[in-house]
C-alpha cells in the first residue's frame, strides 16, 4: 500500500514539476547533509533509556526554509507542509511532518545555541565552493521593517501598566520628516551575484553608520547615511555636504559612480518585502 501511495504522490508531483517547481530546483542547489553535523548533536537521542525518536535535523531546517520563503506562521507552515505536494516533495515525503510547536522550539534553540549563525556560515562556504566568491566588492545598505505602533503616542510608556499593544523592543526614528516605528535590516550583498553575504537586525533608532558588515580587503559601497565613518574594508562611501562646505564636482562624479555600483543592493529588499512579505513585523507583545 505504501509503495502505491508513493507512486501516486510521485505521479502527482510530476504534474507540478512540469508547471515549474522552484523548490525542486532549490533542493538540488544546497548540500543538506553538512547541516546535520552542525546542529545534529543536541537533537540526537543516544541514551540507553530511549525516549522520543530522534528529530530529523535536515527536515527541520527545510521547514524553516519554507517558512522564510513564504512568510508563514508556525501553524500555517504545519498546515501547508501537510497539504502542498511541492512542500512534501521538498521535504522528502516524510512519514510525519513535525507540528508547529516542534518547529517553534527548534527555531528558538537554534537561536540560543548560535547554531543559526553556523548554518549561515556553512551556506556561505557552499557558495564559495560553487565559485560564487566576492570579487567586485560588496554593497552595504539598510531598510526599515515597520511594526504596529498601536494607538498611543511615541512617548507613551510600554511598561506593565501601559495600555498599548506596541512591541516593547521596537523603537521610533525619523526618516526625513516621516516617523517610523520598528526595526532596521542591515545587509551586505555582493556586486557579482546580488547575494546577501551578511545581515544584522537592530531597532529603528540605531543609526546606519553604527553597523559595519564589511571585512578587511573588501571594497564596500555605501550611501550618504554612512558618511564620516570608516569601514573595516576599503571605503567607497558617497560624500555629502556639511554646513558651509558643499561638495565639489569631483565628489559629485564620484557619488554617481558609487550610486551605479550600489543600486543593485535594493533588489534583495524588493524580494524580501514583496515576495516574502517581510515589510511588516507582525508580532507584538501585548502590554
C-alpha positions as CSV (number, residue, x, y, z in Angstrom):
1,X,0.0,0.0,0.0
2,X,2.8,2.4,0.9
3,X,4.5,1.8,-2.5
4,X,1.2,2.5,-4.2
5,X,0.8,5.8,-2.2
6,X,4.4,6.8,-3.1
7,X,3.8,6.1,-6.7
8,X,0.6,8.3,-6.7
9,X,2.5,11.1,-4.9
10,X,5.4,11.0,-7.4
11,X,3.0,11.0,-10.3
12,X,1.1,13.9,-8.9
13,X,4.3,15.8,-8.3
14,X,5.4,15.3,-11.9
15,X,2.5,17.5,-13.0
16,X,3.7,20.2,-10.6
17,X,7.2,19.9,-11.8
18,X,6.1,20.3,-15.5
19,X,4.5,23.6,-14.5
20,X,7.7,24.7,-12.8
21,X,8.8,24.0,-9.2
22,X,11.4,26.4,-7.8
23,X,11.5,24.4,-4.6
24,X,12.7,21.4,-6.5
25,X,15.5,23.5,-8.1
26,X,16.5,24.9,-4.7
27,X,16.7,21.4,-3.2
28,X,19.4,20.4,-5.7
29,X,21.5,23.5,-5.2
30,X,22.1,23.1,-1.5
31,X,24.0,20.2,0.2
32,X,21.9,19.5,3.2
33,X,23.9,16.8,5.0
34,X,26.6,19.2,6.4
35,X,23.8,21.0,8.3
36,X,23.1,17.7,10.1
37,X,26.6,17.7,11.6
38,X,26.4,21.3,12.6
39,X,23.1,21.1,14.7
40,X,22.5,17.4,15.0
41,X,24.2,16.7,18.4
42,X,21.6,18.4,20.6
43,X,18.8,16.6,18.8
44,X,20.3,13.1,18.7
45,X,18.9,10.6,21.3
46,X,21.8,8.3,22.3
47,X,20.6,7.4,25.9
48,X,20.0,3.9,27.0
49,X,16.6,4.9,28.4
50,X,15.3,5.6,24.9
51,X,12.5,8.1,24.8
52,X,11.2,10.2,21.9
53,X,12.5,9.4,18.4
54,X,15.4,11.5,17.0
55,X,14.4,14.7,15.2
56,X,15.4,14.7,11.6
57,X,17.5,17.9,11.6
58,X,17.6,18.3,7.8
59,X,13.8,18.1,7.8
60,X,13.5,20.8,10.5
61,X,15.9,23.1,8.6
62,X,13.9,22.6,5.4
63,X,10.8,23.5,7.2
64,X,12.4,26.8,8.4
65,X,13.5,27.5,4.8
66,X,9.8,27.0,3.6
67,X,8.6,29.3,6.4
68,X,11.1,32.1,5.4
69,X,10.4,31.8,1.7
70,X,6.6,32.0,2.0
71,X,6.2,34.1,5.2
72,X,4.2,31.5,7.1
73,X,3.3,31.4,10.7
74,X,4.1,28.2,12.6
75,X,0.6,26.8,12.4
76,X,0.2,27.8,8.8
77,X,3.6,26.1,8.0
78,X,2.3,22.9,9.6
79,X,-0.9,23.0,7.5
80,X,0.7,23.7,4.2
81,X,3.6,21.3,4.7
82,X,0.9,18.5,5.1
83,X,-1.2,19.8,2.2
84,X,1.0,21.0,-0.7
85,X,2.6,18.4,-2.9
86,X,5.6,20.7,-3.7
87,X,6.3,21.2,0.0
88,X,6.1,17.4,0.7
89,X,8.5,16.8,-2.2
90,X,10.9,19.4,-1.0
91,X,10.8,17.8,2.5
92,X,11.4,14.3,1.0
93,X,7.8,13.0,1.6
94,X,8.3,12.4,5.3
95,X,6.1,9.9,7.1
96,X,5.1,12.7,9.5
97,X,5.5,16.4,9.4
98,X,6.5,17.9,12.8
99,X,3.8,20.0,14.4
100,X,4.1,23.8,14.7
101,X,5.2,23.6,18.4
102,X,8.2,21.5,17.5
103,X,9.1,24.0,14.8
104,X,9.0,26.8,17.3
105,X,11.2,25.1,19.8
106,X,13.7,24.1,17.1
107,X,14.0,27.7,15.9
108,X,14.3,29.1,19.4
109,X,17.0,26.5,20.3
110,X,19.0,27.3,17.1
111,X,19.0,31.0,18.1
112,X,20.0,30.4,21.7
113,X,22.8,28.0,20.8
114,X,24.0,30.3,17.9
115,X,23.6,27.3,15.6
116,X,21.7,29.6,13.2
117,X,24.9,31.5,12.5
118,X,26.8,28.3,11.9
119,X,24.2,27.3,9.4
120,X,24.6,30.7,7.6
121,X,28.4,30.2,7.6
122,X,28.1,26.8,6.0
123,X,25.8,28.2,3.3
124,X,28.3,30.9,2.5
125,X,31.0,28.2,2.3
126,X,28.9,26.3,-0.2
127,X,28.5,29.4,-2.3
128,X,32.3,29.8,-2.4
129,X,32.7,26.1,-3.4
130,X,30.4,26.8,-6.3
131,X,32.7,29.7,-7.4
132,X,30.4,32.4,-6.2
133,X,33.1,34.3,-4.4
134,X,33.1,38.0,-3.8
135,X,35.3,39.7,-6.4
136,X,34.0,43.1,-7.4
137,X,33.1,44.4,-3.9
138,X,30.1,44.5,-1.6
139,X,27.2,46.8,-1.1
140,X,26.0,47.6,2.5
141,X,22.5,49.0,2.8
142,X,19.6,49.1,5.2
143,X,15.8,49.0,5.1
144,X,13.0,49.6,7.6
145,X,10.9,46.7,8.8
146,X,8.0,48.5,10.3
147,X,5.8,47.3,13.2
148,X,2.4,48.2,14.6
149,X,2.9,51.3,16.8
150,X,-0.6,50.9,18.4
151,X,-2.8,53.9,19.1
152,X,-0.6,55.5,21.8
153,X,1.8,58.4,21.1
154,X,5.5,57.8,20.8
155,X,6.3,58.9,24.3
156,X,3.7,56.6,26.0
157,X,5.2,54.2,28.5
158,X,5.3,50.5,27.5
159,X,5.5,49.1,31.0
160,X,3.2,46.6,32.6
161,X,0.6,49.2,33.3
162,X,0.6,50.8,29.9
163,X,-2.5,50.5,27.7
164,X,-0.7,50.0,24.3
165,X,-0.1,47.0,22.0
166,X,3.3,48.2,20.8
167,X,6.1,45.7,20.9
168,X,8.4,46.6,23.8
169,X,11.6,46.0,21.7
170,X,10.8,48.3,18.8
171,X,11.8,52.0,18.7
172,X,10.9,55.2,16.8
173,X,13.1,57.1,14.4
174,X,12.8,59.8,11.7
175,X,13.4,59.3,8.0
176,X,13.2,62.8,6.6
177,X,10.0,64.2,8.0
178,X,8.4,60.8,8.4
179,X,8.4,58.9,11.7
180,X,9.0,55.2,11.5
181,X,8.5,52.5,14.2
182,X,10.0,49.1,14.2
183,X,13.4,47.6,13.2
184,X,16.1,48.0,10.6
185,X,17.5,45.2,8.5
186,X,21.2,45.8,7.6
187,X,22.6,43.7,4.8
188,X,25.8,43.2,2.9
189,X,25.4,41.9,-0.7
190,X,28.0,41.2,-3.3
191,X,28.3,43.1,-6.5
192,X,28.9,39.9,-8.5
193,X,25.7,37.9,-8.0
194,X,23.4,40.0,-5.9
195,X,23.6,37.5,-3.0
196,X,23.3,38.6,0.7
197,X,26.5,37.7,2.4
198,X,25.9,39.1,5.9
199,X,23.0,40.7,7.8
200,X,22.1,42.1,11.1
201,X,18.9,43.5,12.6
202,X,18.6,46.4,15.0
203,X,15.9,48.6,16.4
204,X,14.9,51.6,14.2
205,X,16.7,54.2,16.3
206,X,20.1,52.7,15.7
207,X,21.9,54.9,13.1
208,X,23.0,53.2,9.9
209,X,26.7,54.2,10.5
210,X,26.8,52.2,13.7
211,X,26.7,48.9,11.8
212,X,29.7,47.8,9.7
213,X,29.3,44.4,8.0
214,X,32.4,44.7,5.8
215,X,35.5,42.6,6.1
216,X,39.2,43.6,5.6
217,X,40.1,43.6,2.0
218,X,36.6,44.2,0.7
219,X,35.6,47.3,-1.3
220,X,32.3,48.4,0.4
221,X,29.9,50.7,-1.4
222,X,27.7,52.7,0.9
223,X,25.3,55.7,0.6
224,X,25.5,59.1,2.4
225,X,24.0,57.6,5.6
226,X,27.4,56.2,6.4
227,X,29.3,59.4,5.7
228,X,32.0,60.2,8.3
229,X,32.6,56.6,9.4
230,X,35.4,54.2,8.4
231,X,34.5,50.6,7.5
232,X,36.9,47.7,8.0
233,X,37.1,47.3,4.2
234,X,38.1,49.7,1.6
235,X,35.9,52.8,1.9
236,X,33.6,53.6,-1.1
237,X,31.1,55.8,0.7
238,X,29.2,58.6,-1.0
239,X,30.2,62.1,0.1
240,X,27.7,64.7,1.3
241,X,28.0,68.4,2.0
242,X,28.3,69.7,5.6
243,X,27.4,73.1,7.0
244,X,29.3,75.7,4.9
245,X,31.2,73.1,2.9
246,X,29.4,71.9,-0.3
247,X,30.9,69.0,-2.2
248,X,32.8,69.8,-5.4
249,X,32.4,68.4,-8.9
250,X,34.9,65.6,-8.3
251,X,32.9,64.3,-5.4
252,X,29.6,64.7,-7.3
253,X,31.0,62.5,-10.1
254,X,32.4,60.0,-7.6
255,X,28.9,59.8,-6.0
256,X,27.4,59.0,-9.3
257,X,29.9,56.1,-9.9
258,X,29.2,54.7,-6.4
259,X,25.4,55.1,-6.9
260,X,25.6,52.9,-10.0
261,X,27.6,50.3,-8.2
262,X,25.3,50.2,-5.1
263,X,21.9,50.4,-6.9
264,X,21.6,46.6,-7.2
265,X,21.7,46.4,-3.4
266,X,18.0,47.5,-3.4
267,X,16.9,44.3,-5.3
268,X,17.0,41.9,-2.3
269,X,14.8,44.3,-0.4
270,X,12.2,44.1,-3.1
271,X,12.2,40.3,-2.9
272,X,12.2,40.4,1.0
273,X,9.2,42.8,1.1
274,X,7.2,41.9,-2.0
275,X,7.8,38.2,-2.3
276,X,8.5,37.1,1.3
277,X,6.1,39.8,2.7
278,X,8.6,40.8,5.4
279,X,7.9,44.6,5.1
280,X,5.9,44.5,8.4
281,X,6.9,42.9,11.7
282,X,3.7,41.1,12.6
283,X,4.4,40.0,16.2
284,X,3.9,42.3,19.1
285,X,3.9,41.9,22.9
286,X,0.6,43.0,24.5
287,X,1.1,45.4,27.3
